[in-house]
Amino acid sequence: THPAGGSIAERFRIDSSGRVLIGNTTEGHADADNLTISDTRAGITIRSADDNYGNIYFSDTTSGAGEYAGYIQYNHTANQFLLGTAGVDYLRLDSSGRLKLGTDTEGEAGADDLTIATSGATGITVRSGTSSNGNLFFSDGTSGADEYRGVVQYNHTDNYFRFYTNGAEKLRIDSSGTVRIANTGFS
């Protein structure tokens, strides 16, 4: 009760374990209960200068590179998010929405939305179930065949590749290496 009368809702608590609770009296998940914030719409704002950075660091030491072993950083100068592990920037999301993994330089302008770079062999793995398909779709719309005008698909059930153009299968390579071209017995 407030000394002047009436009741006061508790908004902030530091419990006996040193956990900080804002807007609640119950801690969050046991793996992340040091700070718990509750409200209808909850969040944290990190405000830094427009020529600097906002950071969240994941540390396992009190000095050296271990202090920033993992991090999330917003660079206000370049207007980009950085995600780092082992003290190295590995993922960048720039102000144009381009995602760059392992590099800070985007690819060729016609294919720069996702750039992946390493100093060795580099690639992308599409892992799907043993009775499912792995797919790469090329779309020029948001419904019907426009969502799959071009397709590269691997069928794991029968182990074949198939290729679509203009929304229809035009080429298939089966597990024996037989190539079938449009209307030559696709099944």
Accessible surface in RSA format (square Angstrom, percent):
REM  Atomic radii and reference values for relative SASA: ProtOr
REM  Chains: A
REM  Algorithm: Lee & Richards
REM  Probe-radius: 1.40
REM  Slices: 20
REM RES _ NUM      All-atoms   Total-Side   Main-Chain    Non-polar    All polar
REM                ABS   REL    ABS   REL    ABS   REL    ABS   REL    ABS   REL
RES THR A   1   145.35 103.4  79.70  80.8  65.65 156.4  44.65  60.0 100.70 152.2
RES HIS A   2    77.13  42.2  73.34  51.0   3.79   9.7  42.24  43.5  34.89  40.6
RES PRO A   3   133.50  97.3  90.52  82.5  42.97 156.2 103.16  85.2  30.34 188.6
RES ALA A   4    91.80  84.4  48.51  74.9  43.29  98.5  61.31  86.3  30.49  80.8
RES GLY A   5    43.84  54.1   0.00   N/A  43.84  54.1  30.77  84.4  13.07  29.3
RES GLY A   6    53.46  65.9   0.00   N/A  53.46  65.9  41.06 112.7  12.40  27.8
RES SER A   7   108.55  91.7  77.40 103.3  31.15  71.8  41.28  87.9  67.28  94.3
RES ILE A   8   109.43  62.3  82.22  61.3  27.21  65.6  85.86  61.8  23.57  64.0
RES ALA A   9    78.17  71.9  56.00  86.4  22.17  50.4  65.33  92.0  12.84  34.0
RES GLU A  10    85.29  49.0  57.42  43.4  27.87  66.4  43.33  83.8  41.97  34.3
RES ARG A  11   137.65  57.8 132.31  67.4   5.35  12.7  59.86  81.8  77.79  47.1
RES PHE A  12   116.03  58.1  99.26  61.5  16.77  43.6  99.33  60.2  16.70  47.8
RES ARG A  13    86.18  36.2  81.26  41.4   4.92  11.7  20.23  27.6  65.95  40.0
RES ILE A  14   106.64  60.7  79.74  59.4  26.90  64.8  79.74  57.4  26.90  73.0
RES ASP A  15    28.06  19.7  17.26  17.2  10.79  25.5  20.44  48.1   7.62   7.6
RES SER A  16   128.79 108.8  78.49 104.8  50.30 115.9  60.19 128.2  68.61  96.1
RES SER A  17    80.00  67.6  41.84  55.8  38.16  87.9  25.51  54.3  54.49  76.3
RES GLY A  18    49.89  61.5   0.00   N/A  49.89  61.5  27.82  76.4  22.07  49.4
RES ARG A  19    54.51  22.9  54.25  27.7   0.26   0.6   7.27   9.9  47.24  28.6
RES VAL A  20    39.66  26.1  39.66  35.9   0.00   0.0  39.66  34.5   0.00   0.0
RES LEU A  21     1.87   1.0   1.87   1.3   0.00   0.0   1.87   1.3   0.00   0.0
RES ILE A  22    60.72  34.6  60.72  45.2   0.00   0.0  60.72  43.7   0.00   0.0
RES GLY A  23    19.64  24.2   0.00   N/A  19.64  24.2   1.20   3.3  18.44  41.3
RES ASN A  24    27.52  19.0  14.35  13.9  13.16  31.7  25.37  61.1   2.14   2.1
RES THR A  25    71.14  50.6  54.33  55.1  16.81  40.1  25.57  34.3  45.57  68.9
RES THR A  26    92.88  66.1  87.43  88.6   5.45  13.0  60.79  81.7  32.09  48.5
RES GLU A  27    65.19  37.4  53.33  40.3  11.87  28.3   3.34   6.5  61.85  50.5
RES GLY A  28    29.79  36.7   0.00   N/A  29.79  36.7  23.03  63.2   6.76  15.1
RES HIS A  29   130.55  71.4 111.26  77.3  19.29  49.4  87.08  89.7  43.47  50.6
RES ALA A  30    85.81  78.9  61.27  94.5  24.55  55.8  62.76  88.4  23.05  61.1
RES ASP A  31   128.25  89.8  93.20  92.8  35.05  82.9  31.98  75.3  96.27  96.0
RES ALA A  32    69.40  63.8  53.58  82.7  15.82  36.0  59.82  84.2   9.58  25.4
RES ASP A  33    22.10  15.5  21.82  21.7   0.29   0.7   0.00   0.0  22.10  22.0
RES ASN A  34   113.00  77.9 108.79 105.1   4.21  10.1  32.10  77.3  80.90  78.2
RES LEU A  35    84.79  47.2  66.00  47.2  18.79  47.2  66.00  46.4  18.79  50.6
RES THR A  36    19.60  13.9  16.65  16.9   2.94   7.0  18.88  25.4   0.71   1.1
RES ILE A  37    55.36  31.5  32.62  24.3  22.74  54.8  32.62  23.5  22.74  61.7
RES SER A  38    43.35  36.6  37.04  49.4   6.31  14.5  22.98  48.9  20.37  28.5
RES ASP A  39    93.69  65.6  60.12  59.8  33.57  79.4  19.60  46.1  74.09  73.9
RES THR A  40   144.67 102.9 105.54 107.0  39.14  93.3  81.61 109.6  63.06  95.3
RES ARG A  41   221.67  93.1 199.01 101.4  22.65  53.9  77.16 105.5 144.50  87.6
RES ALA A  42    56.49  51.9  18.71  28.9  37.78  85.9  23.79  33.5  32.70  86.6
RES GLY A  43    61.14  75.4   0.00   N/A  61.14  75.4  36.51 100.2  24.63  55.2
RES ILE A  44   121.76  69.3  83.69  62.3  38.07  91.8  88.85  64.0  32.92  89.3
RES THR A  45   105.52  75.0  73.71  74.7  31.81  75.8  41.38  55.6  64.13  97.0
RES ILE A  46    87.24  49.6  60.83  45.3  26.41  63.7  64.62  46.5  22.62  61.4
RES ARG A  47   210.59  88.4 174.62  89.0  35.97  85.6  72.06  98.5 138.53  84.0
RES SER A  48    35.89  30.3  14.82  19.8  21.07  48.5  24.10  51.3  11.79  16.5
RES ALA A  49    58.26  53.6  38.91  60.0  19.35  44.0  50.98  71.8   7.28  19.3
RES ASP A  50   122.38  85.7 106.51 106.0  15.87  37.5  42.09  99.1  80.30  80.1
RES ASP A  51   101.69  71.2  83.88  83.5  17.81  42.1  30.08  70.8  71.61  71.4
RES ASN A  52    74.01  51.0  73.01  70.6   1.00   2.4   6.96  16.8  67.05  64.8
RES TYR A  53    97.80  45.7  87.79  49.9  10.01  26.0  45.42  34.1  52.38  64.6
RES GLY A  54     9.49  11.7   0.00   N/A   9.49  11.7   7.05  19.3   2.44   5.5
RES ASN A  55    49.83  34.4  28.73  27.8  21.10  50.8   5.72  13.8  44.11  42.6
RES ILE A  56    79.54  45.3  75.86  56.5   3.69   8.9  79.54  57.3   0.00   0.0
RES TYR A  57   107.65  50.3  81.34  46.3  26.31  68.5  56.84  42.7  50.82  62.6
RES PHE A  58   113.04  56.6 106.83  66.2   6.21  16.2 111.99  67.9   1.05   3.0
RES SER A  59    66.52  56.2  29.03  38.7  37.49  86.4  26.44  56.3  40.08  56.1
RES ASP A  60   115.10  80.6  78.96  78.6  36.14  85.5  46.28 108.9  68.82  68.6
RES THR A  61    70.09  49.8  53.40  54.1  16.68  39.8  63.46  85.2   6.62  10.0
RES THR A  62   130.58  92.9 109.68 111.2  20.90  49.8  82.00 110.1  48.58  73.4
RES SER A  63    78.72  66.5  71.57  95.5   7.16  16.5  38.68  82.4  40.04  56.1
RES GLY A  64    51.60  63.6   0.00   N/A  51.60  63.6  42.08 115.5   9.52  21.3
RES ALA A  65    62.81  57.8  51.66  79.7  11.16  25.4  51.92  73.1  10.89  28.9
RES GLY A  66    16.68  20.6   0.00   N/A  16.68  20.6  10.07  27.6   6.61  14.8
RES GLU A  67    79.60  45.7  74.21  56.1   5.39  12.8  14.10  27.3  65.49  53.5
RES TYR A  68    92.69  43.3  92.69  52.7   0.00   0.0  55.65  41.8  37.04  45.7
RES ALA A  69    30.90  28.4  28.41  43.8   2.49   5.7  29.91  42.1   0.99   2.6
RES GLY A  70    13.65  16.8   0.00   N/A  13.65  16.8  12.66  34.7   0.99   2.2
RES TYR A  71    16.47   7.7  15.26   8.7   1.21   3.2   9.42   7.1   7.05   8.7
RES ILE A  72    64.85  36.9  63.76  47.5   1.09   2.6  63.76  45.9   1.09   3.0
RES GLN A  73    23.58  13.2  23.23  17.0   0.35   0.8   0.35   0.8  23.23  17.6
RES TYR A  74    61.61  28.8  60.48  34.4   1.13   2.9  39.80  29.9  21.81  26.9
RES ASN A  75    18.37  12.7  18.37  17.8   0.00   0.0   0.00   0.0  18.37  17.8
RES HIS A  76    52.19  28.5  44.96  31.2   7.23  18.5  30.57  31.5  21.62  25.2
RES THR A  77    99.81  71.0  73.97  75.0  25.83  61.6  71.11  95.5  28.69  43.4
RES ALA A  78    47.21  43.4  27.15  41.9  20.06  45.6  36.48  51.4  10.74  28.4
RES ASN A  79    70.79  48.8  68.02  65.7   2.77   6.7   7.61  18.3  63.18  61.1
RES GLN A  80    19.23  10.8  18.25  13.3   0.98   2.3   1.04   2.2  18.19  13.8
RES PHE A  81    96.15  48.1  96.05  59.5   0.10   0.3  96.05  58.2   0.10   0.3
RES LEU A  82     9.61   5.4   8.48   6.1   1.12   2.8   8.86   6.2   0.75   2.0
RES LEU A  83    76.77  42.8  76.65  54.8   0.13   0.3  76.65  53.8   0.13   0.3
RES GLY A  84     1.61   2.0   0.00   N/A   1.61   2.0   0.06   0.2   1.55   3.5
RES THR A  85    75.52  53.7  74.83  75.9   0.68   1.6  63.60  85.4  11.92  18.0
RES ALA A  86    83.14  76.4  51.38  79.3  31.77  72.3  62.32  87.8  20.82  55.2
RES GLY A  87    24.57  30.3   0.00   N/A  24.57  30.3   2.76   7.6  21.81  48.9
RES VAL A  88    73.62  48.4  70.39  63.7   3.23   7.8  73.62  64.0   0.00   0.0
RES ASP A  89    48.14  33.7  32.97  32.8  15.17  35.9   9.27  21.8  38.87  38.8
RES TYR A  90   107.21  50.1 104.65  59.5   2.56   6.7  70.35  52.9  36.86  45.4
RES LEU A  91    48.17  26.8  48.14  34.4   0.03   0.1  48.16  33.8   0.01   0.0
RES ARG A  92    35.49  14.9  35.49  18.1   0.00   0.0   1.40   1.9  34.10  20.7
RES LEU A  93    75.42  42.0  73.05  52.3   2.37   6.0  73.05  51.3   2.37   6.4
RES ASP A  94    15.25  10.7   8.83   8.8   6.42  15.2   8.71  20.5   6.54   6.5
RES SER A  95    87.29  73.8  46.67  62.3  40.61  93.6  28.46  60.6  58.83  82.4
RES SER A  96    80.96  68.4  43.39  57.9  37.56  86.5  26.04  55.4  54.92  76.9
RES GLY A  97    51.74  63.8   0.00   N/A  51.74  63.8  29.46  80.9  22.27  49.9
RES ARG A  98    54.86  23.0  54.86  28.0   0.00   0.0   5.35   7.3  49.51  30.0
RES LEU A  99    57.15  31.8  57.15  40.9   0.00   0.0  57.15  40.1   0.00   0.0
RES LYS A 100     9.83   4.8   9.73   6.0   0.10   0.2   0.00   0.0   9.83  10.5
RES LEU A 101    55.47  30.9  54.98  39.3   0.49   1.2  55.24  38.8   0.22   0.6
RES GLY A 102    36.69  45.2   0.00   N/A  36.69  45.2  12.27  33.7  24.41  54.7
RES THR A 103    31.07  22.1  16.18  16.4  14.89  35.5  13.72  18.4  17.35  26.2
RES ASP A 104    88.68  62.1  71.63  71.3  17.04  40.3  10.67  25.1  78.01  77.8
RES THR A 105    88.25  62.8  83.86  85.0   4.39  10.5  60.31  81.0  27.94  42.2
RES GLU A 106    62.87  36.1  52.14  39.4  10.74  25.6   5.53  10.7  57.34  46.8
RES GLY A 107    27.74  34.2   0.00   N/A  27.74  34.2  21.64  59.4   6.11  13.7
RES GLU A 108   132.38  76.0 112.37  85.0  20.00  47.6  76.27 147.5  56.10  45.8
RES ALA A 109    85.28  78.4  62.39  96.3  22.88  52.1  64.22  90.4  21.05  55.8
RES GLY A 110    71.63  88.3   0.00   N/A  71.63  88.3  37.64 103.3  34.00  76.1
RES ALA A 111    70.79  65.1  53.61  82.7  17.18  39.1  61.60  86.8   9.19  24.3
RES ASP A 112    21.29  14.9  21.16  21.1   0.13   0.3   0.00   0.0  21.29  21.2
RES ASP A 113   106.05  74.3 101.27 100.8   4.78  11.3  33.71  79.3  72.34  72.1
RES LEU A 114    85.29  47.5  65.80  47.1  19.50  49.0  65.80  46.2  19.50  52.5
RES THR A 115    21.47  15.3  18.37  18.6   3.10   7.4  21.12  28.4   0.35   0.5
RES ILE A 116    55.40  31.5  32.22  24.0  23.18  55.9  32.22  23.2  23.18  62.9
RES ALA A 117    35.29  32.5  28.86  44.5   6.43  14.6  32.74  46.1   2.55   6.8
RES THR A 118    88.04  62.6  53.13  53.9  34.90  83.2  66.14  88.8  21.90  33.1
RES SER A 119   129.88 109.7  82.85 110.6  47.03 108.3  56.70 120.7  73.18 102.5
RES GLY A 120    52.83  65.1   0.00   N/A  52.83  65.1  38.39 105.3  14.44  32.3
RES ALA A 121   112.89 103.8  69.43 107.1  43.45  98.9  81.46 114.7  31.42  83.2
RES THR A 122    67.74  48.2  26.69  27.1  41.05  97.8  29.68  39.9  38.06  57.5
RES GLY A 123    61.78  76.2   0.00   N/A  61.78  76.2  34.35  94.3  27.42  61.4
RES ILE A 124   123.30  70.2  86.08  64.1  37.23  89.7  91.09  65.6  32.21  87.4
RES THR A 125   107.16  76.2  75.68  76.7  31.48  75.0  42.50  57.1  64.66  97.8
RES VAL A 126    94.94  62.5  69.02  62.5  25.92  62.5  72.79  63.2  22.15  60.1
RES ARG A 127   209.72  88.1 174.16  88.8  35.56  84.7  70.44  96.3 139.28  84.4
RES SER A 128    35.11  29.7  12.47  16.6  22.63  52.1  21.80  46.4  13.30  18.6
RES GLY A 129    41.40  51.1   0.00   N/A  41.40  51.1  32.66  89.6   8.74  19.6
RES THR A 130   126.17  89.7 111.79 113.3  14.38  34.3  85.81 115.3  40.36  61.0
RES SER A 131    88.02  74.4  66.87  89.2  21.15  48.7  33.44  71.2  54.58  76.5
RES SER A 132    51.65  43.6  44.14  58.9   7.50  17.3  23.52  50.1  28.13  39.4
RES ASN A 133    54.28  37.4  40.44  39.1  13.83  33.3   3.05   7.3  51.22  49.5
RES GLY A 134     9.42  11.6   0.00   N/A   9.42  11.6   7.18  19.7   2.24   5.0
RES ASN A 135    62.84  43.3  39.02  37.7  23.81  57.3  11.63  28.0  51.21  49.5
RES LEU A 136   101.54  56.5  99.35  71.1   2.18   5.5 101.26  71.1   0.27   0.7
RES PHE A 137    96.05  48.1  71.28  44.1  24.77  64.5  71.28  43.2  24.77  70.9
RES PHE A 138   109.47  54.8 104.97  65.0   4.49  11.7 109.39  66.3   0.07   0.2
RES SER A 139    66.55  56.2  28.61  38.2  37.94  87.4  26.01  55.4  40.54  56.8
RES ASP A 140   112.64  78.9  73.00  72.7  39.64  93.7  47.34 111.4  65.30  65.1
RES GLY A 141    26.52  32.7   0.00   N/A  26.52  32.7  17.98  49.3   8.54  19.1
RES THR A 142   131.11  93.3 108.73 110.2  22.38  53.3  78.41 105.3  52.71  79.7
RES SER A 143    77.99  65.9  72.94  97.3   5.04  11.6  39.18  83.4  38.80  54.4
RES GLY A 144    52.54  64.8   0.00   N/A  52.54  64.8  42.43 116.4  10.11  22.6
RES ALA A 145    34.62  31.8  25.99  40.1   8.63  19.6  25.99  36.6   8.63  22.9
RES ASP A 146    52.52  36.8  51.75  51.5   0.77   1.8   2.66   6.3  49.86  49.7
RES GLU A 147    83.09  47.7  79.18  59.9   3.91   9.3  15.13  29.3  67.96  55.5
RES TYR A 148    78.27  36.5  78.27  44.5   0.00   0.0  41.01  30.8  37.26  45.9
RES ARG A 149    75.85  31.8  75.13  38.3   0.72   1.7  26.35  36.0  49.50  30.0
RES GLY A 150    13.28  16.4   0.00   N/A  13.28  16.4  12.58  34.5   0.69   1.6
RES VAL A 151     4.82   3.2   2.34   2.1   2.48   6.0   2.34   2.0   2.48   6.7
RES VAL A 152    46.57  30.6  44.75  40.5   1.82   4.4  44.75  38.9   1.82   4.9
RES GLN A 153    13.51   7.6  13.16   9.6   0.35   0.8   0.35   0.7  13.16  10.0
RES TYR A 154    60.75  28.4  60.05  34.2   0.70   1.8  38.82  29.2  21.93  27.0
RES ASN A 155    20.96  14.5  20.96  20.3   0.00   0.0   0.00   0.0  20.96  20.3
RES HIS A 156    57.96  31.7  49.64  34.5   8.32  21.3  33.84  34.9  24.12  28.1
RES THR A 157    83.29  59.2  57.96  58.8  25.33  60.4  53.99  72.5  29.30  44.3
RES ASP A 158    90.10  63.1  73.42  73.1  16.68  39.4  20.96  49.3  69.14  69.0
RES ASN A 159    66.77  46.0  64.88  62.7   1.88   4.5   7.97  19.2  58.80  56.8
RES TYR A 160    22.30  10.4  21.18  12.1   1.12   2.9  10.75   8.1  11.55  14.2
RES PHE A 161    81.93  41.0  81.49  50.5   0.44   1.1  81.49  49.4   0.44   1.3
RES ARG A 162    49.25  20.7  49.25  25.1   0.00   0.0   0.20   0.3  49.05  29.7
RES PHE A 163    60.16  30.1  60.12  37.2   0.04   0.1  60.16  36.5   0.00   0.0
RES TYR A 164    39.68  18.5  33.43  19.0   6.26  16.3  11.33   8.5  28.36  35.0
RES THR A 165    77.63  55.2  75.89  76.9   1.74   4.1  68.72  92.3   8.91  13.5
RES ASN A 166   112.92  77.9  93.75  90.6  19.17  46.2  24.57  59.1  88.34  85.4
RES GLY A 167    15.83  19.5   0.00   N/A  15.83  19.5   1.43   3.9  14.40  32.3
RES ALA A 168    42.55  39.1  39.26  60.6   3.29   7.5  42.55  59.9   0.00   0.0
RES GLU A 169    28.78  16.5  14.87  11.2  13.91  33.1   9.18  17.8  19.60  16.0
RES LYS A 170    76.76  37.4  75.93  46.6   0.84   2.0  45.51  41.0  31.26  33.3
RES LEU A 171    52.96  29.5  52.96  37.9   0.00   0.0  52.96  37.2   0.00   0.0
RES ARG A 172     8.99   3.8   8.89   4.5   0.10   0.2   1.38   1.9   7.62   4.6
RES ILE A 173    62.17  35.4  59.90  44.6   2.27   5.5  59.90  43.1   2.27   6.2
RES ASP A 174    32.41  22.7  26.80  26.7   5.61  13.3  16.41  38.6  16.00  16.0
RES SER A 175    90.21  76.2  50.03  66.8  40.18  92.6  28.05  59.7  62.17  87.1
RES SER A 176    93.80  79.3  51.81  69.1  41.99  96.7  56.99 121.4  36.81  51.6
RES GLY A 177    47.09  58.1   0.00   N/A  47.09  58.1  28.46  78.1  18.64  41.7
RES THR A 178    66.95  47.6  58.29  59.1   8.66  20.6  42.16  56.6  24.79  37.5
RES VAL A 179    80.41  52.9  54.69  49.5  25.72  62.0  54.69  47.5  25.72  69.8
RES ARG A 180    69.49  29.2  67.83  34.6   1.66   4.0   9.28  12.7  60.21  36.5
RES ILE A 181   110.66  63.0 108.42  80.8   2.24   5.4 108.42  78.1   2.24   6.1
RES ALA A 182    38.69  35.6  27.27  42.1  11.42  26.0  27.58  38.8  11.11  29.4
RES ASN A 183   144.50  99.6 111.68 107.9  32.82  79.0  34.49  83.0 110.01 106.3
RES THR A 184    77.49  55.1  57.59  58.4  19.90  47.4  66.83  89.8  10.67  16.1
RES GLY A 185    53.34  65.8   0.00   N/A  53.34  65.8  38.45 105.5  14.89  33.3
RES PHE A 186    55.07  27.6  27.14  16.8  27.93  72.7  27.19  16.5  27.88  79.8
RES SER A 187   117.79  99.5  68.59  91.5  49.20 113.3  81.08 172.7  36.71  51.4
END  Absolute sums over single chains surface
CHAIN  1 A    13182.2       9793.2       3389.0       7413.8       5768.4
END  Absolute sums over all chains
TOTAL         13182.2       9793.2       3389.0       7413.8       5768.4
